[in-house]
Amino acid sequence: MGRITAVAWPGQGTLATSLAEFADRSRDFPGIGPLPDRSIRLILAPSRAKYDSLTRGRLPLWSEGAAFPDASTIVLLTDKPSGRQTAALRHELAHLALRWRVGYHAPLWFEEGYAAVAAQEWDRLDALRLNWQLARGVRMNLDDVERSLRGGRGDAETGYALATTAVLMLERWGQGRGLAPLIANLPQSESFDAALRATYHVTQSDFEERWQRDVGSRYGWLSLAGALGFFWLALGSVLAALVLLRRRRDREKRAALETEESQMLDELEINE
């Protein structure tokens, strides 16, 4: 399909065509624009075993997509129906776009945060709203984020979310130009720190400190209280409804008993 070559197993033809068309139409990667005019191979793995074989078992069990920029290849796990496959593909395409543009000049947290922003994976931020560590004021640095990205599923979810917030902050700093100035400086900079200095006139340490404060203000106790507040509000509404239902049933039972007692008295008066 165009410049996309899809490799699929029996029964995946329709999905392969759909994803190949989506990949071929993908445009507007933040700060980059369209992908370079290069061929891309998209491999759909129908099972976890096949996915692990194709990726040589180097990825964690929670991984469902992988990009190999040097080989112009993307591998997606498609072992179950999922509405997230296009988002996962966009995420991996963003990895190709970034690596092809800046080479190996970006740290892991920036690469993953960039891909999440490019794929508009805003649901990842939900992992921070109920994060007790952040609510308690625990600060994670960017090295912690990279360790989380390489950890188990729970740690990785937090790592992806934090990486996303860091890239979003850099995008805000770029104002109308977004990430374009930083991405333009990365290929010619000796380090990511040098690119930050050239673009925003701050060191990586300065950025990290400001980012930590930003995360704390957005996802501290107020955010947690808000998220839990919705839960307790919903629970309170259910309990209130149950109480009202119970009271109505009690009134109905009481009315029935009073009617029955009245009938019994009437019968006694007649018998007398």
C-alpha positions in Angstrom: 0.0 0.0 0.0 2.0 3.0 -1.3 5.3 3.0 0.5 4.0 0.6 3.2 4.7 -3.1 2.8 2.5 -5.0 5.2 3.4 -8.6 6.3 0.5 -10.5 7.7 -0.6 -14.1 8.5 -3.7 -15.8 7.2 -6.9 -14.1 8.4 -5.2 -10.7 8.8 -5.6 -9.4 5.3 -8.3 -6.8 6.0 -6.5 -5.5 9.1 -3.2 -5.3 7.3 -4.7 -3.3 4.5 -6.5 -0.9 6.9 -3.3 -0.3 9.0 -1.1 0.1 5.9 -3.5 2.7 4.5 -3.5 4.5 7.9 0.3 4.5 8.0 0.6 5.8 4.5 -1.7 8.7 5.3 0.0 9.6 8.6 1.1 13.2 8.6 1.9 16.1 11.0 4.3 14.6 13.5 5.0 17.3 16.1 7.9 19.5 15.2 8.7 17.3 12.1 5.7 17.3 9.8 5.3 14.3 7.4 7.5 11.3 7.4 10.4 11.2 5.0 9.7 9.5 1.7 11.1 6.1 2.8 9.6 2.7 2.5 8.3 1.1 5.7 7.7 -2.5 6.5 4.8 -3.2 8.8 4.7 -6.7 10.4 1.5 -7.9 12.2 2.3 -10.6 14.8 -0.8 -12.8 15.3 0.4 -14.1 18.7 2.6 -13.2 21.6 5.0 -16.1 20.6 5.3 -14.7 17.1 5.8 -11.2 18.4 8.5 -12.3 20.8 10.2 -14.2 18.0 10.1 -11.2 15.7 11.5 -8.9 18.3 14.0 -11.6 19.5 12.5 -11.6 23.0 14.1 -8.3 23.9 10.9 -6.5 24.9 8.9 -6.8 28.1 5.7 -8.9 28.2 3.5 -5.8 28.3 4.9 -4.5 24.9 2.5 -4.6 22.0 4.5 -2.6 19.4 8.1 -2.0 18.4 9.9 0.3 16.0 13.2 -0.5 14.4 14.2 2.8 12.6 17.5 1.4 11.1 15.5 -1.4 9.4 12.5 0.9 8.6 10.3 -1.8 10.3 7.4 -1.8 12.7 6.1 -4.9 14.5 2.6 -4.8 16.0 1.0 -7.5 18.2 -2.5 -8.1 16.9 -3.5 -11.2 18.9 -6.9 -9.7 20.0 -9.4 -7.2 18.7 -8.4 -3.7 19.8 -9.4 -0.2 19.0 -5.9 0.9 20.0 -4.1 -0.6 17.1 -4.1 2.6 15.0 -2.9 4.6 18.1 -0.2 2.0 18.6 0.8 2.2 15.0 0.9 6.0 15.2 3.1 5.7 18.3 5.6 3.5 16.5 5.6 5.7 13.3 6.5 8.6 15.6 9.6 6.7 16.7 10.6 6.3 13.1 10.0 10.0 12.4 12.0 11.2 15.4 14.9 8.9 14.9 15.2 9.6 11.2 15.2 13.3 12.0 17.4 13.6 15.0 19.4 10.4 15.1 20.5 9.1 18.5 20.6 12.5 20.1 17.4 12.2 22.2 17.1 10.3 25.6 14.7 7.5 26.1 12.2 9.6 28.1 12.0 12.1 25.3 11.6 9.5 22.6 8.7 7.8 24.4 7.1 11.0 25.5 7.3 12.3 22.0 5.7 9.2 20.5 2.9 9.4 23.1 2.2 13.1 22.3 2.3 12.3 18.5 -0.2 9.5 19.0 -2.3 11.8 21.3 -2.3 9.1 24.0 -3.8 11.4 26.6 -5.3 8.5 28.5 -1.8 7.7 29.7 -2.0 10.7 32.0 -4.7 9.0 34.0 -2.0 6.9 35.6 -0.8 10.0 37.4 -4.2 11.1 38.8 -4.2 8.2 41.3 -0.5 8.0 41.9 0.1 8.0 45.7 3.8 8.8 45.4 3.1 11.9 43.4 0.3 12.9 45.8 2.7 12.5 48.8 5.1 14.9 47.1 7.6 12.3 46.0 9.7 13.7 43.1 10.9 11.5 40.3 13.8 12.7 38.2 14.3 11.9 34.5 16.6 9.0 35.3 13.8 7.5 37.4 11.5 7.9 34.5 13.9 6.0 32.2 14.1 3.2 34.8 10.4 3.0 35.0 10.1 2.8 31.2 12.2 -0.4 31.4 10.3 -1.8 34.3 7.1 -3.8 34.8 3.8 -2.8 33.4 2.8 -0.7 36.4 6.1 1.2 36.6 6.1 1.6 32.8 2.6 3.1 32.8 3.8 5.8 35.2 7.0 6.2 33.2 5.1 6.8 29.9 2.8 9.2 31.6 5.6 11.3 33.2 7.6 11.2 29.9 4.5 12.6 28.2 4.2 15.5 30.7 7.8 16.4 30.1 7.5 16.5 26.3 4.2 18.5 26.7 6.0 21.0 28.8 8.7 21.5 26.2 6.1 21.8 23.5 4.4 24.6 25.6 7.7 26.4 25.9 7.9 26.4 22.1 4.7 28.4 22.0 3.4 28.6 18.5 6.3 26.6 17.1 5.9 23.7 19.5 8.7 21.2 19.4 10.1 22.4 16.1 12.9 24.6 17.4 14.2 21.8 19.8 14.0 19.1 17.1 15.8 21.4 14.7 18.7 21.9 17.2 19.0 18.3 18.3 20.9 16.8 15.3 23.6 19.5 15.5 24.0 19.5 19.3 26.6 17.6 21.2 24.0 16.5 23.8 20.4 16.9 24.8 21.5 19.4 27.4 23.2 21.4 24.7 20.0 21.4 22.6 18.0 22.6 25.6 20.5 25.4 26.1 20.3 26.5 22.5 16.5 26.3 22.3 15.2 27.4 25.7 18.4 28.9 27.3 18.1 26.4 30.2 20.2 23.4 31.3 18.7 19.9 31.5 19.0 20.3 35.3 17.0 23.5 35.2 14.3 21.9 33.0 14.1 18.9 35.2 13.5 21.0 38.3 10.8 23.1 36.6 9.2 19.9 35.2 9.1 18.3 38.7 7.3 21.4 40.1 4.9 21.4 37.2 4.0 17.7 37.8 3.7 18.3 41.5 1.2 21.1 41.0 -0.8 19.2 38.4 -0.9 15.7 40.0 -0.4 16.4 43.8 -3.0 16.1 46.5 -5.6 18.3 44.7 -5.6 16.0 41.7 -5.8 12.9 43.8 -8.6 14.4 45.9 -10.5 15.4 42.7 -10.2 11.9 41.2 -11.2 10.2 44.5 -13.9 12.9 45.0 -15.6 11.7 41.8 -15.5 8.1 43.1 -16.9 9.0 46.5 -19.6 11.2 44.9 -20.7 8.3 42.7 -20.6 5.9 45.7 -22.5 8.4 47.8 -25.2 8.8 45.1 -25.7 5.0 44.9 -25.9 4.7 48.7 -28.4 7.6 48.9 -30.5 5.9 46.2 -30.5 2.7 48.2 -31.5 4.5 51.4 -34.4 6.2 49.7 -35.5 2.9 48.2 -35.3 1.2 51.6 -37.4 4.0 53.2 -40.0 3.8 50.5 -40.3 0.0 51.0 -40.5 0.6 54.8 -43.4 3.1 54.3 -45.2 0.6 52.0 -44.8 -2.2 54.6 -46.0 0.1 57.4 -49.0 1.2 55.3 -49.8 -2.5 54.6 -49.6 -3.4 58.3 -51.8 -0.5 59.2 -54.4 -1.5 56.7 -54.3 -5.1 57.9 -54.7 -4.0 61.5 -57.6 -1.8 60.6 -59.3 -4.7 58.8 -58.8 -6.9 61.8 -60.4 -4.3 64.1 -63.4 -4.0 61.8 -63.8 -7.8 61.7 -63.7 -7.9 65.6 -66.4 -5.2 65.8 -68.6 -7.1 63.4 -68.2 -10.4 65.3 -69.1 -8.7 68.6 
